[in-house]
Amino acid sequence: MGAHCGNLLSQRAAEGMSQEELLALLEAPLIMDAGAALRYCELGLGDHIGIHSGQWQPVGTVEMLAGENNTLRATSKYFVGCPSASFQVDPDIQVLSRLHDFSGQEIGAASFVDRRNQHRVAVLGHLPEARLLRPARKRQWSALGAELSAVSSPQIETEYPIVQWVRVDAAGAPRILILWNACFDEARDIKIRWENIDLQFSTANARWSDSQDHFILPAWGVAVFTLSATQAN
């Protein structure tokens, strides 16, 4: 893969990796979930991604977009085994959202981007329910993968916070498209438009609708497409 490639990192994957492997991932753009970020902290690597400390939240929380006084989701998913995490981060880190307790007291950063180095790192520490998301958050997450990929990306139409990621070959041509449904609701309306690019599923995690004009991605699901240039007529 070429220089613009990056990775998506989950807690399960991070727990099976060594310190050297986790550090190597930082040599390219990286998007990770809360559990993966806490794994960096556990191994003493938090400073490499701008984190002083982090912890799971054992009670319900309220998430707010940074700079706005709008609740995104009233409670965490702790009681079904999916808690949110809060982080104390460096002042230079761009915080996208923060967690608060029910009294309004700020707990810490929930989602943020480390842009201090050439290769940026994004942490998504709070996965919400799509039906309670404000449009600003959906646009924020949908644009995040395209920004970090730093390559040409498709137009994606959806009401859900779909994070996209494009992998390229050594010549810079797009070869793999990864879509992640970063919420607790099934995304049922995803449409992709990409001029001069053919897409083909390479995973069974997602499925086409009966009408074949959009596809469906389960909660937390990942869809992988192989890409090729459209043949000229």
N, C-alpha and C positions, 0 to 999 in steps of 0.2 A: 504494500500500500504506500501511497505517496505522503508528502510532508503535511498535507492538510488533514490527515486522518485523526480520528479521536476515538473515544470509547464511552460506553455507558457501563456503569459499575453498580451492581447491587450488593446488598449486605451478604447474601449467600456466596457470591463470587469472591468478595473481599476476604471473607473468613478463611478461604482456602488458599490465600496468597501470602507470600513472604514479604518482609519489609522491602527487599530489593525489587520484587515484582510490583509492589504498590508504588514505589518511587518511580519506577520506569514508566508507569502509566501517566505520570505528570509531565512527561516529555512531549505530550500531545494534548489537545483539548479533551476535557473529561467532564461528564455529568454523572453524579452519584446520588444515591438515596441516603437517608439519615443513617441507616445501619452501616453503610460503607464508610461514611465520614467518621462515625464513632470508632470504627476499626482503626482508622488512621490515628485517632487520639489514643486508643488503647496501646498502640505500638510506639507511642511517643513521636508520631509524625504529623501531629495536628498543625504545627507551625508551618509546615510545607503547603498547607491549603488555607492558612489564615485563621485557624481555630485555636483559641486558648484553652477552651474546655467545652464539653458537650454532655448531655444526658437525656435519657428518655423521660418523658413526662408521665407520671403514674395516675394523673387525673385528667378530667376534661379541660380543654384549653380553647381559647379564642384566637384565631389568626387574623391579622390585619395587614394589608399592603403597606409598605413603608411610605410614610408621608400622607397617608389617608386614614380617616377615622371610620372605616367601614368593616364590619365583621364579615369574614368570608365563610367561616364554618363554626358553629356554636360549640361543638364538642370534638374531642379526639376520638379515635377508634380504639382506645386502650382496652375497653371492655370486650372487644372481640379479637384481642391479640394484635392490634395494629396501632400502637401508640405513636404520638408525635415526638419529635426531639427538638430541643432548644440548644443554641450554641452561643458562646461568648466569643466574638471575633475581633480581629484587628480593626482599628479605625479606618484603614485604607480599603477594607472590603465593602463592596456594594451590597447592601442588604435589600432584598426584594420584598420580604415580609417578616413580621415578627409575631411571636406568641405572647399572649397575655392570659392571666388567670381571670376568673369570673368577676373579680373585684376591679379589673382594669389594670392591674399591676403588670408591667412588662416583665417577661421571663427571659427572653433572649431572641436571637435571630432564628428564623425558621428556614427560609430559603435565601441564598446569597450567591454572589459570583466573585471569585478572586481573579482580578485582572492585573495583578502586580507583575506577573511574568509574561513572557511571550505567549505561552500556552495557558489559556484560561480554564478555570475549574468552577463548576457550578454544583451546589449542594441543594437538593430539594428535600427538606427535612419534615415537611408536613404535606401529606397527600390528602386532598379534600374530596368531597362529594360534588360531582359536576353540577347537579341541579341547584346547588347553593352558591355556585361560583359567580362572581361578577364578571362581566365581559372583559374588563381590564386585565384580570388574572388569566383568562383564557388566552388572550392575545400575548400576554407576557411569556407564558410557557411555550406557546406555539412558536414564538419567534426565537426562543432561547437556543434550541438545537441548530437552527439555521445560522444563527450568529456565531456559535462556537465552531461549526463545521467550516466556515469561511470559504465555502464553495457554492456553486450554483445549486439551488434547491427548488423543489416543486411548489406549486400553489395548492394548499390543502384547505378544503372547506369543511368545517365541523363546528359543532357547538360544545365540543369537549376540549380539555387542555392537553392536546396531543403534542408531545415533544418529538421533533424529527431530527434525524442524523443521517448525513450522507458520507459514505466512504468512497474514496477515489483510488485509481491505480497510479502507477509511477508517472504516467503522462498527465495526470490531473483530470482524467475523464471519470465521471461518476459511475460507480459499479454496483454499489449496494445502498439501499435506502432502508433505514430502520425507523419505525414509528412506535412510540411508547405511549400507552394510555395511562397517564399519571393521575388516576383518580379511582374512586371506589365504585363507579358506575360503568356499565357496558356502554361503549361508544357505538351508536347505531347509524351514524350518518356521514361517515368519512368519505369524502370525494378527493381524488388526486388529479391534478392537471399539470403536465410537464411537457412542454413543447419539445418535439424531436427526440423524446425518450420513451422507450417501451419498458413497461414494468411487468414483472412476473413474480408471483408468490414463490418464496422458497421456504416457507414455514406454514404449518397447519394451525397456528395459534389464532389466526384471523380467518374470516370467511366472507365471501361475497353475499350480498343480498339476493333475494329471489329475482329482482329486476336487473341485477348485474351492473347497476349504475353507481353503487357505492358499496363499501364493505364495513363489516362489524368487527370490533376489537373488544375482547373481554376486559373487565376491570383489571388494571395493572398489566394488561397483555402487551406483548411485543409482536409486531409484524415486520417481517424481513422480506424485501423485494430485491431481486437481481435486476440490473439495469443494462440496457443496450441502446445504442443510437438507432433511431428510426431509419429504415432503409428508404432511400429516395425512389420515387416511382420512375 
